[in-house]
Amino acid sequence: MRPPSNLQVDLEGNMSMAAGGSSSHITLKKIKYDVFISFRGEDTRSNFTSHLHNAFCRAKIKAFIDEDDLKKGNEISPTLLRAIEESKLCLIILSKDYASSRWCLDELAHIVHCKKTDGQSEVLPVFYNVDPSDVRKQQGSYAVAFAKLEERFEDEKLQAWREALRKIADLSGWASNSFRFESTLVDKIVDDVIEKLKDISMARDAYLQGLFEACSFLENIREESKKHEPDHLKNKLYSELLKVRSPHSIMLQFEKERLRRKKVLIVFDDVDDPQQLEQLFNASWFGPESRIIVTSRDQQVLRNIGVSGTFKE
């Protein structure tokens, strides 16, 4: 299946096609992780952070953790910067010696920058055996850390780090001293993060739906195609797009004209045969600036469709 001449192919997720003559690009931040965990390895890697990461894994939350100790050299690793930008939520574990690591502080400054400029959905602090006021005012172990940093770094960088710590300390989070058992703290964080991720997902869905006049998400097309005739998925698709009870009315010229005036968003999930798309839609039926996103486990399927680029998670 090759895209028709009026079908612009560009990259959004695995593949997206913009139907219609005048297409505008819609930019959404690429998301790869649910949570990015920022922590001081020497403080918490083998205990609290490890326990929290394992709890996220059990809850099927995709968390990025620097398992390869990428905080080396003079600059923060591009891999870490990219992981921050591709995460829905950033979790900062502020431990006793967090501020003694210039890499942790650079990481934190980038997280704060992303929250300000890119609308990072959530940034949540965990005050692990430290008082939030010590972080905010750089007292106690944080004062000791900055006394040493002042010997090595210029004022501009120091001020950026101090401001990042102040902003993080003012955010709502969790204080380990409020929990009798560490396991209870871990469970509470996981439960709260799940709720935050649900809110983020709902907000993202609402944003997408606000950009379009009609939306449809057809999931598990590979499996559904085995269970049902092609008309089953086709009827579901056009019932959602036209908001009609009788999808057979799509055969009417009037309904086709209605559809051509609609700016639609359609997601075809898990396609394993280009013919599945041929049976479901005609690109000329959708209005200008519409978007069609296709996901597939098979790169060859996307090539056969005729995409200009793919993203592999």
N, C-alpha and C positions, 0 to 999 in steps of 0.2 A: 504494500500500500504506500504510494507516494503522495505527499501532500499536494492538494490542488493548487493552482496558481495563485488563488486568493488567500492562501494559508501561509502565514508567516511562522517559521519555526524558530524558537529561541529556547534558552535554558532556564527552567524553573523546577527545582527538584530533579527527578530523573529526566523528565521531558515535558515541555509544554508547547502548545501550538496556539497561536493567536489567530482567530478566524475573523475575516472581514477585511475591508479595503484599507481602513485607517486604524492602525493598531498603536496603542501607547503601551510602553513598558511599565510593568508593575513591579516594584522592588520590595522584596521581603527578605529580612535577614535570614541567611541560611542557618538552620538549626541542626546541630549534630549531637548535642548532649542535653540532658535534662538539667544537670547540675555540674558546675565547676567548683572543686574544693580547693581553697587556698589555705595552706598550712605551713608551719615550720617543721620540717622533717625531724630534726633532732629532738624536738619537744614531744611530738605526738604521732609520728609515723607508725611506730610499733605498738601503740596502745589505742588511744581514743580515735584517731583518724582511721586506723585500720578497722576498728570495730564499726564505726559509722559507715565506712565504704562497704563493708560486708553486708550491713543492714540494708543499704540502698540496693545492692545487688539482689538480695533476697526479695525485696519489694519490686524488683524489675524496674528500678529507676536507673537510667544510664548516666553514671557520674564519671567525670574526668578527674583523674588523680595522677599527679606526677610520680609515677612508679619508677621512672628511669632516671630520676634526679637530674632534670634538665636545667636546674638553676646553677649553671656554671659559667665561667668567663665573666666578661665585663658587662654584658647586656643580657636581658631576659630573652629566653629562647622564642623564636617566631612561632614554634609549635604551641607554647603556652599562651601567647597573645591570641593566636587564632582560636584556641580552645575556649578562651574567655568570650570572644566575640560570637562563637557558635553555640553558646550555652543559654538556656532559658533563664537560669537562675545561678547566682554565685553565692557560695557559702564560705564565709571567712572564719577560720578557727584562730581566734586571737589568744595565743598562749603567752606564757611569761616572757619568752625570748623571741617572740615574733618580730619585734622591731629591730632586733640585732642583725637580721638578715636583710641586706639591701635588695636582694632578689624578691623577697616577700613584699617589701615596700613598693618596689617597682610594679609588681603584680597588682597590688592593692590600688596604686595610683591609676593603673590602666583600667581596672574594674570601675573605679569612680568616674573616670573619663567616659567609659562606655555608657554608664548609667545616665550621664549628663547629656551626651551628644547623640547616642543611638537609642536611647530609651530602654536600656537594659531592664527587663521586666522586674526583677527582684534582686536585691542584694541583702543577704541576711547574715548577721554576725553571731558567732558563738564565743562568749567570753569564758575561756577555759582556764579556770584557776587564776583569773585576773579580775580586778574590779573595773567596770566600765569607765569609771571616773579616771582611773590611771591611764587608760587608753586615750580618753578624750583630752586630758590635760598633760599627757606624757609625763606621768609621775612614776615613782617606784622603779621597777625594772625597765620601763620605757624611758625614763629619764636617764638611767645608766646607759642604755643603748644609744640614745641620741648624743650623749656626751662623747662617745667614741666615734659616732658617725660624723660629728662636727669637725673632727680632726682630718677627715678624708674627703668630705664632699662640700660643694659650694652651697651658699645660702639658698639659691633658687630651688635646687633639688630638695634640700632639707625642708623648705617651706611647703613644697608640693606633698612630701610625705606626711608632714604634720597635719596639713589640711585634710588629706585623705583619711587619716586616723580619726580626726575630729568628726568628719562626716559619717564614717562608719559607726563610731561610738554613739551617735545620736539616733541610729536606726534601731528599730525593735528587733530583738533576737532572744537568745537564751543565755543565761548565766549558770555555769556548772555548779556554783556554790548554792544555788536554789534547789538542787536535787540531791537527795540522800544517796542514791545509787546512780552510777554512771550509765547503767543499762536503761534506767528510766529516762535519762536525758536523751540517749540515742533513740529510744522508741518515740519520744515526744518530737524530736527533730524530724524523724522520718514521717510521722503522721502529719505534721504541719507542712512539710515540704510537698507531700502528696496533694494536700488541699491547695497550696499555692500553685502547683503545676496545673491543677484542674482549672483554677481561675485564669491562669495565663492562656491555657488552651481555649477556654470560652471567649476570652477577650480577642484572641487571634482569629477565632472563627467569626466572631461578630464583626471584626474589622474587615475580613475578606468578604463577608456577605454584604456589608455596607457598600462595597465597591461595585457590586453587581446587582442586577435586577432579578436574577434567578440563579440558584445553585443546585448542583446535584453531585452526590458522592456515591459511586457504584463500587463497592468493595468486593474483594475476592472474586473477580471476574473469572479467573481460571477455574475455580471450583464451581461457581454458579453456572458456568456454561456447560459443565458436565451434568448438572442436575436438571436444568431447565432448557426449554426451547429459546432461541434468540429473542422471540417476541416478549418473553418475560422481563428481561433486563431492559429492553427497548421501551416497553410500556412504563416501567418504573422511572426510567430516565425522563420521558416526556411528560409523565404525570407530575413530576417534581418541577420541571422547568415551566410548564404551562399552568400548573395548579388546577388541573382538571381531573374529574373522577373517571371520565371515559377517555383513556389514552388513545383509543382508536380514532378519535377525532383529529389526530395529527395528520391524517390523510387528507383532511379538508384543506383547501387552498387558504381559507381564512386563517386557520391555525398556523400554517406554514408562514404566512405573512406576519402574524403576531410574533412568532419566534425570531424572524429575521430582524425585528425591531428591538429584540432583547439583548442586553449585554450580559452574557452568562458565564458562569464558572462551573466547569465539569471536571471531576477527578475520576479517572478510570484506574482502578487499583488492581495490581497483579495481573496484567495482561500477558498471555504467553503465546498468542497467535494474532498476527495483524488482521486476520479475517474477522476476529471478534469486534474490532472497531468498525470495519466496513459494514457489518451487520447492524451496528448501533446508531451511527450518525452520518450525516452529510454535512460537511463543513460549511457549505453555502447556506445552510439553514439558520446560522447564528449571526447575531448582529455584530457591528464593529466593536472592537476592543474586547471581544470575548476571549476567554482563556480556557484551554483544555490541557489538563495535566495527566500524563500517563506514567504509571510506575510498572516496572517489570523486573523480574529476576534474570532475564535473558537479554544481554546486550544486543544480540543479533536481532531480536524482535524490534528494538528501538531503531536499529540501523535500517531494517526493512521498512519501517514506517517513514523514515526519512528525516530523522532529527539532525540538527546541526551540532548538537553537543549533548553530553550526558553527565550526570553527577552520580558517582558511586559512593555510597556511604561506607 
